[in-house]
Amino acid sequence: MALILVCGAFVPAWGQGRPASSPTAAAPPLGAIGSFSETLQMLVEEVDPAVVQVMTRGFGISDSGGVSLLRSQRGSGSGVVVHPDGYILTNAHVIQSARRVQVLLPEKAEEGARYSSVVKPSGKLMSATVVGMDRETDIAVLKIAAENLPYLQFADSEELQQGQIAVAFGSPFGLENSVTMGVVSSVARQVRPDDPMIYIQTDAAINPGNSGGPLVDVQGRLIGINTFIVSPSGANDGIGFAVPSNIARTAYEQIRRHGRVTRGQIGVVAQTITPALATALQLPQPWGVLISDVAPKSAAEAAGLKVKDVVLRMDGRIMENARQFGVNIYQHAGDTITLDILRDGETITRRVAVLERPRDPDRILSFVRGDENVVAPLGVLCVELTGEVMPLLPQLRRFQGVVVAGVLSDFGTEENSILQGDVIYEANQQRVATVEDLRNAVRGLPPGSPVALLLERQGQLQYQVLETP
């Protein structure tokens, strides 16, 4: 059917020369496209009330005349309500450096009905607390003081099919309540080989600001959390990635229950066996899981695992690749698993204890409140060892000190002289129990003065020498 451009819009040729209000002008039947359009509109009406904009304020580094300065910065992203009592999912990278988080809730349908203008009020701005976040899945959980909120239910991302319709919601470039449509380009995309983390790939337009927003199916169920794009220009090029709903739901449930995501480890490096690797190493099968390293004094070494062992089964389940093996190890922290392995043509069974992996020090940033945490002469953000902070760290040698939550600039003579997660116990032989103690120890020192810090890093005490600027 021919199309004619009229005042910048296309109209069907059947309407040419007739006013739209003419009683003799027959409207085309609704048809499949019209029905789909109505279905999509209904979907948007159902999902929109559960989509929020996330606004943050935090610290960032800017250079001025070659000097690193700490400045307050604003950021924004998206989120989705997953529980009527005010629990919201977003990306960890949206809120990871924030000292203040707010959520913009859309107007409820009955409230919006009061307005006749096509431009509606923005909604209600509320303060949010960070329940917890997990950098590996890039998932964070927020909580607002609200009840009976519209929310989305999780779909089973294992049931996703390539080519099915996917609809993305969020606030790209701060434009709240935006919606785009595409398809599921891939149900399981790995960024790196053997990475336990997988993503849904979609061509639904995702741009900066969409991070943390929902990707939904045609039933309005949450199939993923929009996370990042691949684009030379920095804007949408049709290659977007979302955290699958099953991964997001597991992270949400653990963070809500424990404030963090627990993961197990046994002390091995596992690789997926490829046909080329199997040929080169003369392995008995061209698929599966190969143990390429066993850490000394690890649970795996204690159980008798060795390099070049081929893992056949875990607790009776066939292991097809390293990603599957890693995910199953993660899920068994604190348990004992049974591995059937192939070694020198013989199948043997080993029982292995799965230990909880050390916790993520990046979460300490959530305890930074502002200037009170800045130690400017050292270029660091520090928080004190409290009952809330200590569980985020490995077992420490001492119980009084300050933890490095972030490094603003490097004043040391060596790279990595001070790192996030370091625990400082002394500065120039003065005991450090509070952030103010650390400030006092370096206050008034002339430029270029050495500062010897006694700190604990990964269970070891050491001195690191920095110079004041």
N, C-alpha and C positions, 0 to 999 in steps of 0.2 A: 504494500500500500504506500502510495506516494506521501511524502511529508512536505509541508510548506511552512517556511519561517515567517511568522507574523509578529512584529514588535519584540523580537528576541526570543520567541517561544515557538515550538513546533505544534501544529494542530493537524488532525487527520484531514485528508483531502475531501472526505465525505462532507465535511462542514463548510467547505469553501463557498463564500458568497452568501451564507445564511447567518443571521444573528443567532446567538446561542439560545435566546429566549423564544425563537420561532416555534409555534406549536406544530409545525410540519417537520421540524428537525428531529429525526429519530436518533436517540442515544444508542450507542453500540451496546451489545450485551456485555455483562460483567466479565464473563469468561474466566479462564484459569488465572490469567495475570491479575485481573481485578480481585479475584478471591484471595490470591496470594498476598496482594497489597493489603487487603483488609486484615488478613491473618497477621501480617507483620505489624500493622498498627496496633492490633490487640496485644501482641507480644510486647511491644514497647510500653504500652499503658500498664502492663502487669509488672514489667521489670524496672522501669524508671524510678518508682518510689523507693526502691531498695538500693539505688546507686547514689553514692555520696562523693563530694569533693573533699579531699584531705589537704589542709593547709598547714605549713610548718614554719617555725622560726628556729634558727640555730646558728652555729658558728661556721665560718668559712675563712679561708686564707686568701688574701689579695696582696699583690706586690705593688709597692709604692716606692719608686726610686731605688729598687733593688732590695728593699727591706720587706720582710714578710710581716703582714699585719693581720690581726684577728678582727674580723668584722661580723656583725650580725647579718644573716642572710635569710631570705624568704624562699620557700619552695611550695610546690603544689603537686598533687597527684590525684588518684581516684581510689575508691574503695567500694565495698559491697557489704551490706548488712546480711549476716548469715544466721542470726538468732534474734528473736523479737525483743530480747532484753538488752539490746544495744551492743552486741558483739559484731565487730566489723573486721573484715579481711582487707589487707592492702599489701604492698610490697615492702620488704624490709628497707630497700634502698630509698624509699620515699621518706621514711621517718628516722633513719639510722643516726643522723647527726642533729636531730631536732631536740630542743629543750622545751618547746611548746608545740602542741599538736591540737588543731581544731578541725572539726568536721562540719561541713555544710549539708544539712539534711534538706531534701527537696520538700516543697509544699505537699501536704496530703491532698488527695483528689477532691475531698469535700471542701478544703480550704481554697484550693485553686478555682473551684467553681464559682466563687463569689466575684471573681474578676472577669470582666468582659473583654479587656484588652488582650491581644495576642501575646504581648510581653507580660509575663507573669513575675511575681516577686521571686527573689533568689532562694528563699527558704530560711531555715533557722540555723544559726551558727552556734555550735556547742563545743565546749572543751572536751578533749578525749585523753584518756590515760593509755599508756602503752602496757599491755598485759605481758607482752614478750615478742621476740622476733627471732628468726632463724635465717642466717645469711646464706646457707647452702641451698635452701629452697627459695630464698628471697621472699619469705612470707612473714608478715607481722600481724598481730592481733591487737586491735584497739577496743576500748570500752567507753561508751558514753552513758550518762545517767538518763536513760529513757526506757520505756516499756511499750509493748504492743506495736512494735515497728514492723512495717512490711519487710520481708526478708526473702532470700532465694534459697532453694533447696539444692543440695549437691547432686549432680548426676554421677553415674559410674563411668569415669573416663576410659575404663578398659573396654567399654562397649562402643566407643567412637569409631566411625568409619570414614575413611578418606573420601572427600567429596561432599560430605553432608554440610548443610548450611550452618554457618556460625555467625553470631551477631555480637559485636563489641560495643560496650558502653563505657563512658568515662568523660573526662574533661580535658581533651587535647588542647595544649597551649592555654589552659585555664578556661576554655569554653565549656561551661558546665552542661551536663545533660545532653551530650552528643551521642549519636548512634551511627554505626557503620555496619555493613553486611558483607560477608564473603563466604568462603568454604573452608573446611578443614583440609589444608594442603598436605599435612602429614600428621599421623597420630602420635608419633614418638620420634622426635628429632634430638640427637645428642650433639652438643656443642663440641665436645672432645671425645675421642675414642675411649670406650670403657667407663665413661663418666656415669656414676649412678643417677645423676639428674637427667631427666628427659623433659622435652617440651612439646606442646602442640604447636604446629606451624599453621598459620592462617594468612589468607590474603585480605581479610577484613582490615580496613585502614586503621592502623595504630600509630599514634604520634606521641611526642613528649607530652606528658600530662595524662595519658591513658594508663600509665603504670598503676597497677593495683585495682583497676576496674575489672568487671566481669566479662568473660566470654561465655555466651549462653547458646543453647540449642533452640530449636523451634518450639519447644515446650516451655521455654523460659527457665530451664534448669541450668545451674552453674556447671560449665564443663571446664573452665579454666580461669586463671587470674592473669590478665595481660601484663607482660613483664618487660620485654625489650624488642627492638627491631634491628634488622640488618639493613643499613642504608648508607651509601656513600655521601648522600646529601644531608643526612640527619633527620629527614622527614620520611613519610611512608613511601616505600617502594614495593609494597605488596608482600613483604616477608616479615611477618610479625610472629612473636612467640609468646606462649602462655603456659603457666604452670598447670599441669593437669589437675583436675578436681580431686582425684584420689590422693595425690601428694599434698595438695593444699588442705584437704580435710584432715589428713593424718597430722600435719603440722599444727593446724588449728586446735585439734582435740588435745594434743600433748601440751601446747602452750597454755591453753585454757586450764588444763589440769595441773601442770607442773611449772608453768612459766617459762619453759624451754623445751627443746626437742632433744631427746636422748638418742644416742647412736652407739651401737656396739662395734667392737673391733677385736680381732684375734692376733694382729701383728703380721699380716702377710700382704704382699702385692700380688694381685690376681690379674691375668690378662686373658682376653678372649682368644681362643685358638682359631687361627685362620688356616686355609689350605696351604698357603705358602709357609707359615710357621710350622705346621705339622710335617711338611715335606723336609724342611731344613733340619728339624730336630728329630726326625724319624719317630714322630708320635703315632700312636695307634689309631687316632681318629682326627678328622679335619675340623672338628668343632668342639666346643666345651670350654673348660676353664683350666688354665695352667698357672701353677704357683711359681712365680719368678723370683720371689724373695721372701725370706722368713726372718723377722727381726729377732736379734739376740734377746734372750731373757723374756720373750713374749709368750703368750698363752699357746700360740701355734707351735713354738719350739718345744714347750713343755709337753705338748701332746704328741710330738714326734713327727710333725709335718716337715717336708723337705722340699728344696728347690727341684723343679721339674715334675713334682707330683701333679697328676691330672685329677681334678675333682669331678667325680661322676654324679654324686647325689648328696644332698643335704637333708637330713631327717627324712630320707626316702624320696625326696623330690629331685628329679633330674635337673642338673645345672647346665644350661645351654650357653651362657655367656657370662663375662665378668660383671656386667652391670647387674644382672639378676642375682649373682652370687653376693655382690656388695650390698644390695638392698636387703637381702635376707639376713646378712650379718648385722646390719644396722638395726633391724627389728628385734633382735634377740639379746639386747644388752641385759646382762645379769643372768642369762640362761646358759645352759650347756647344750651344744648341738652335736649331732653325729654326722661325720663326713665319711663317705665311701670314696676312696681314692685309688687310682691306678698307678702302680709303681713297678717298673721292670716287668711288666706283663702280669703282675699279680694284683688282685683287688684286696685291699685291706681296709679296716674300719678304725677310725679314731674318734674319741670323744674330746671336744675342745670347749673350754670355758670362754664365753664371750664377755669381755670387760667393757664397761662404759668408757667411751672415748672422752678425752679431756674436753672441758667446756670452752665455749667461744668467748674470749675476752672482749670482742667487739661490743657485746651487750653492756659493758661497763659504761659506754657512752650515754646510755639512757639515764645515768645518775648525774650527769653534768647539768648544772643549773645556771651557770652564767659566769660572771667575773670572779665569783668566789672560788672557782675551780682552776683559774688561770695562774700559772707561775711563769710570769713573763720573762724573767732573766734566763730561764731554761727552755723556753718555748714549748711548754707542755701543758696539757690539761690533766689534773689529778683529782682523784676521789679517795676518801678515807676508807680504811678497812672496817666495814660495818657488817652486821649480821646479814644484810641483804647482798653485799658485794662479795663476801668471802666464798659463798657457794658457787660463784661463777668462775673461780680460779682453781687450779690444781692445789693439792695439799701443800700448805706453806710451812716454812721453817720457823717463822715468827708470827705473832698475832697483832702487832702494832706496826703501822706503816701507811704509806699512801700508794695507790695504784695509778700507773700512767694510763689514762683513758684515751689520750690522743697526743700526737706529736705535731706541734704547729710549725716548727722549723728546726733545722738541724744546726745546733751551735757547736757540736762536737768536732773533734779533729778527725774522727773516723766515721765512715758511713755506718748506720745502724748502731750508733753508740748508745742510744736509748730507744726502746721499742714499746709499743702499746702492750699492756699486760705486765710490764716490769713492775716489781714492788720495791719501792725505795724505803730503806730502813734508816740510813744515815746520810748526812750531807756535811762534808768536811768535819767528820767525827762528831757532829751534833746529832743526837737522836731525833728521828722524825716520826711523829705519831699522827700529826694532822697536816693539812695543807698549809696552814699558817706557820707551823714549825719549819716547813721546807722554805717558805718565803723568807722567814726570819734568818735562816741559815745562809741565804745568798743575797740578802738585802744589803745594799751599800758597798758591795764589792766593786773595785775599780774594773773598767773594761779590760778584757783579756785575762781576768783572774781565773785560775783553775778551780773547778768544783769537783771534788771526788765523791761520787755517789756509791754507797754500798747498797746493792740491790740484789734481788732474787729473780733469776730468769730460768724458767723451766726446771725448777728444783735446785738450782745451783746458785750459791752466793758468789758475787764478783764485784770488783770496783770498776766503775766507768768514769772517766775524767772528761768533763766538758769545760768549755770556756765561756765566760759571760760576754755578751756582745759589747 
